[in-house]
Amino acid sequence: MNKPVVKIEVVKGKSLKNSVRDTIAKLCGLEQCVKAGEKVLLKPNFNTADPFPASSDIEFIKAVIELLLENDVGEIILGDSCTFSQNTRKVMERKGAFALAGKYKKLKVVSFDEGKWVRKEIPNGRFLKCVHIPEILEQVDRIILLPCLKTHFVAQYTGALKLAVGFMKPIQRLKLHMGKVQEKIAELNTFFTPDLVIMDARKCFINKGPSDGEIREPNLVLASTSRVEVDIEGVGIIQGFEGNSLGGVKPEELPQIKRAMELGIDSNSRKL
């Protein structure tokens, strides 16, 4: 894995939008990842409606949307599917996601739960053999992941790789959590290759999670084309805070990251 990760500190007095812009520009420039006229899927973290960093900050999402519009994209789709115990539409309404569609003409906000799901076999799946994913994943030109940074009481850590669980039909997530959850998370990521990952690491959980935990403020925005590299960096950031629950484990040895590297995620993953 040799794809870079760019970290930019969010400076007081500087707009969030400009902080995100500068992070992407330092990586490659948004125009290198997304072309004018393309249909772009934004995948936030709307697992619940709990306050950031438990779920995505709507202001961060707005900043990314506005940057994409400056790049003259054809359409932006903001979509997710929350935890199976909650209603995705209600979660997204509480987060203010649907209200954004009235502000940005090129934006469509969708609950994956209300759309069609398609079955996919996992050729290299050792722990996850098949999955149903949103059909819309096969209908977009670009995918941009917008993960938060936090620990997770089951999966230890949740960042870019685990964001893919929102692409999984909710009923299937019950089995996902029945052992080898981190390895299954990695295998789930073999279905798509994001064009860009932008992590909102202004705040993070250093223990518990995913819906609540002890908060610290790294005050960073991260960007990369690699989920694995973002998560390696993310784990390291959390480990830099005293009292974190990730202990002394090497980021590359965290099961979800280790399995993703075994699968060649973001080096030879299959594009949908």
VMD Tcl script that draws the C-alpha trace (Angstrom):
set ca {
  {0.00 0.00 0.00}
  {1.68 3.24 -1.10}
  {-1.19 5.64 -1.66}
  {-0.78 8.83 0.33}
  {-2.94 10.26 3.06}
  {-3.12 14.02 3.42}
  {-3.85 15.60 6.81}
  {-4.80 19.25 7.19}
  {-5.45 20.97 10.49}
  {-8.69 22.94 10.61}
  {-7.39 26.40 11.48}
  {-9.49 28.73 13.59}
  {-10.96 31.49 11.44}
  {-10.72 29.44 8.26}
  {-13.93 28.06 6.79}
  {-14.55 24.32 6.93}
  {-15.13 24.34 3.19}
  {-11.70 25.83 2.55}
  {-10.10 23.33 4.93}
  {-11.66 20.48 2.96}
  {-10.69 22.14 -0.32}
  {-7.06 22.50 0.78}
  {-6.90 18.89 1.94}
  {-8.13 17.56 -1.39}
  {-5.91 19.96 -3.32}
  {-2.86 18.75 -1.44}
  {-3.77 15.16 -2.33}
  {-4.58 15.50 -6.02}
  {-7.17 18.20 -6.72}
  {-10.87 17.41 -6.89}
  {-10.87 17.69 -10.69}
  {-8.57 14.65 -10.81}
  {-11.11 12.53 -8.93}
  {-14.40 13.80 -10.35}
  {-15.11 15.12 -13.83}
  {-17.70 17.65 -14.92}
  {-21.08 16.10 -15.70}
  {-20.52 12.91 -13.69}
  {-22.95 11.37 -11.21}
  {-21.37 11.20 -7.76}
  {-22.48 9.17 -4.74}
  {-21.62 10.58 -1.32}
  {-21.64 8.00 1.46}
  {-21.75 9.63 4.91}
  {-22.10 8.00 8.31}
  {-25.81 8.13 9.17}
  {-25.77 4.94 11.20}
  {-27.72 6.87 13.85}
  {-28.72 10.50 14.34}
  {-26.45 10.95 17.34}
  {-24.27 14.09 17.33}
  {-20.93 14.22 15.53}
  {-18.59 12.31 15.73}
  {-21.14 9.50 16.23}
  {-22.59 10.46 12.84}
  {-21.62 12.84 10.06}
  {-21.77 16.57 10.63}
  {-24.17 18.10 8.11}
  {-21.90 21.14 7.75}
  {-19.06 18.89 6.61}
  {-21.35 17.27 4.05}
  {-22.46 20.69 2.81}
  {-18.84 21.70 2.33}
  {-18.17 18.65 0.14}
  {-21.38 19.18 -1.85}
  {-20.48 22.79 -2.58}
  {-16.99 21.83 -3.73}
  {-18.47 19.25 -6.09}
  {-20.90 21.81 -7.48}
  {-18.00 24.16 -8.12}
  {-16.54 21.31 -10.17}
  {-19.75 21.21 -12.25}
  {-20.75 17.61 -11.53}
  {-23.93 16.35 -13.18}
  {-25.70 14.98 -10.11}
  {-24.89 14.32 -6.46}
  {-26.57 11.49 -4.59}
  {-26.33 11.52 -0.80}
  {-27.34 8.08 0.44}
  {-27.10 5.70 3.35}
  {-28.78 2.91 5.30}
  {-28.66 3.18 9.08}
  {-28.38 0.50 11.75}
  {-31.04 -2.21 11.42}
  {-32.74 -1.13 14.65}
  {-33.65 2.31 13.32}
  {-35.48 3.89 10.37}
  {-33.07 5.39 7.85}
  {-35.43 8.07 6.57}
  {-36.13 9.28 10.10}
  {-32.43 9.29 10.95}
  {-31.59 11.29 7.82}
  {-34.44 13.70 8.49}
  {-33.16 14.32 12.01}
  {-29.68 14.95 10.63}
  {-31.06 17.51 8.15}
  {-30.07 15.53 5.06}
  {-33.36 15.74 3.18}
  {-33.53 19.50 3.75}
  {-30.34 19.85 1.70}
  {-32.14 18.70 -1.46}
  {-34.15 21.90 -1.40}
  {-30.98 23.97 -1.19}
  {-28.91 22.27 -3.88}
  {-30.69 21.59 -7.19}
  {-28.29 18.88 -8.33}
  {-28.57 16.97 -5.05}
  {-30.73 13.88 -4.55}
  {-31.01 12.43 -1.04}
  {-31.91 8.75 -0.79}
  {-32.49 6.08 1.80}
  {-31.04 2.86 0.40}
  {-33.74 0.97 2.30}
  {-36.37 2.41 -0.05}
  {-34.58 1.35 -3.23}
  {-33.75 -1.91 -4.97}
  {-31.08 -4.27 -3.67}
  {-29.03 -6.60 -5.87}
  {-27.33 -9.84 -4.82}
  {-23.59 -10.17 -5.22}
  {-21.37 -13.18 -4.64}
  {-18.02 -12.59 -2.97}
  {-15.46 -14.59 -4.99}
  {-12.69 -14.29 -2.41}
  {-14.97 -14.33 0.60}
  {-13.71 -16.46 3.45}
  {-16.17 -15.22 6.05}
  {-18.77 -13.43 3.90}
  {-20.03 -15.35 0.87}
  {-22.72 -13.10 -0.57}
  {-24.37 -9.77 0.10}
  {-27.21 -7.58 -1.15}
  {-26.09 -4.07 -2.04}
  {-28.01 -1.00 -3.27}
  {-28.58 -1.06 -7.02}
  {-27.68 2.61 -7.12}
  {-24.04 1.67 -6.55}
  {-24.00 0.36 -10.10}
  {-25.56 3.55 -11.50}
  {-23.04 6.20 -10.48}
  {-19.75 7.31 -12.00}
  {-17.93 8.14 -8.79}
  {-18.08 7.18 -5.12}
  {-16.82 9.44 -2.34}
  {-16.71 8.13 1.23}
  {-17.15 10.55 4.14}
  {-16.24 8.58 7.28}
  {-16.07 9.79 10.86}
  {-13.26 8.71 13.21}
  {-14.20 6.62 16.22}
  {-13.81 3.45 18.20}
  {-16.45 0.70 18.13}
  {-17.39 -1.61 20.98}
  {-17.75 -4.60 18.62}
  {-15.43 -3.86 15.70}
  {-12.81 -1.99 17.79}
  {-12.55 0.78 15.21}
  {-14.84 2.34 12.63}
  {-13.65 4.54 9.80}
  {-13.48 4.22 6.02}
  {-13.67 0.42 5.70}
  {-16.58 -0.01 8.09}
  {-18.53 2.70 6.28}
  {-19.30 0.01 3.68}
  {-21.68 -1.68 6.13}
  {-24.17 1.00 5.10}
  {-24.08 -0.58 1.63}
  {-25.33 -3.87 3.09}
  {-29.00 -4.84 3.34}
  {-29.95 -4.26 7.00}
  {-31.27 -7.77 7.70}
  {-27.91 -9.23 6.63}
  {-26.05 -7.19 9.22}
  {-27.31 -9.49 11.97}
  {-25.10 -12.28 10.62}
  {-22.29 -9.81 9.99}
  {-21.99 -9.26 13.73}
  {-22.00 -12.99 14.55}
  {-18.24 -13.51 14.63}
  {-15.32 -12.36 12.47}
  {-17.04 -9.01 12.00}
  {-13.84 -7.18 11.11}
  {-12.83 -9.69 8.47}
  {-16.34 -9.53 6.99}
  {-16.11 -5.75 6.87}
  {-12.96 -6.05 4.77}
  {-14.53 -8.57 2.41}
  {-17.58 -6.36 1.97}
  {-15.27 -3.67 0.60}
  {-14.26 -5.79 -2.40}
  {-17.36 -4.71 -4.33}
  {-16.34 -1.14 -5.00}
  {-13.39 1.18 -5.17}
  {-14.02 4.73 -3.95}
  {-12.60 7.56 -5.98}
  {-11.95 9.61 -2.87}
  {-12.11 9.25 0.92}
  {-12.52 12.40 3.01}
  {-12.49 11.77 6.75}
  {-13.89 14.31 9.18}
  {-11.46 13.93 12.07}
  {-12.13 17.24 13.77}
  {-13.51 15.15 16.63}
  {-13.24 11.45 17.45}
  {-14.23 8.84 20.01}
  {-11.28 7.24 21.78}
  {-13.35 4.54 23.51}
  {-16.77 2.91 23.41}
  {-18.62 3.88 20.21}
  {-20.15 3.91 17.75}
  {-23.02 6.08 19.06}
  {-21.29 7.59 22.09}
  {-17.88 7.67 23.67}
  {-15.16 9.83 25.15}
  {-14.50 12.68 22.73}
  {-11.17 14.17 21.73}
  {-10.47 16.82 19.09}
  {-7.67 16.03 16.62}
  {-9.07 18.94 14.55}
  {-8.03 17.31 11.28}
  {-9.41 16.57 7.84}
  {-7.90 13.56 6.05}
  {-8.07 12.74 2.34}
  {-6.89 9.76 0.32}
  {-7.89 7.42 -2.47}
  {-7.22 4.48 -0.14}
  {-9.58 3.29 2.58}
  {-6.82 1.21 4.12}
  {-4.37 4.09 4.35}
  {-6.99 6.39 5.87}
  {-7.83 3.79 8.50}
  {-4.19 3.11 9.33}
  {-3.78 6.83 9.89}
  {-7.06 7.05 11.79}
  {-6.14 4.29 14.22}
  {-2.84 6.03 14.86}
  {-4.59 9.31 15.61}
  {-6.85 7.67 18.20}
  {-3.89 5.86 19.74}
  {-2.22 9.21 20.27}
  {-4.74 10.06 23.00}
  {-4.31 8.76 26.53}
  {-7.08 6.41 27.65}
  {-7.90 5.09 24.18}
  {-9.33 1.58 23.83}
  {-7.12 0.51 20.92}
  {-4.11 -0.09 23.13}
  {-0.78 -0.85 21.55}
  {-2.04 -2.83 18.55}
  {-0.29 -1.97 15.31}
  {-2.85 -0.43 12.93}
  {-1.87 -2.92 10.20}
  {-2.65 -5.78 12.60}
  {-6.21 -4.66 13.31}
  {-8.24 -7.53 11.76}
  {-10.29 -5.38 9.35}
  {-7.18 -3.62 8.06}
  {-5.10 -6.80 7.95}
  {-7.76 -8.66 5.96}
  {-8.23 -5.69 3.62}
  {-4.52 -5.70 2.88}
  {-4.62 -9.46 2.24}
  {-7.41 -8.84 -0.28}
  {-5.52 -6.02 -1.97}
  {-8.24 -3.49 -1.20}
  {-7.60 -0.29 -3.20}
  {-4.69 -1.86 -5.06}
  {-6.54 -4.42 -7.18}
  {-10.17 -4.27 -5.96}
  {-12.84 -4.81 -8.55}
  {-14.79 -1.75 -9.67}
  {-18.57 -2.19 -9.68}
}
mol new
graphics top color blue
foreach p $ca { graphics top sphere $p radius 0.5 }
foreach p [lrange $ca 0 end-1] q [lrange $ca 1 end] { graphics top cylinder $p $q radius 0.2 }
display resetview
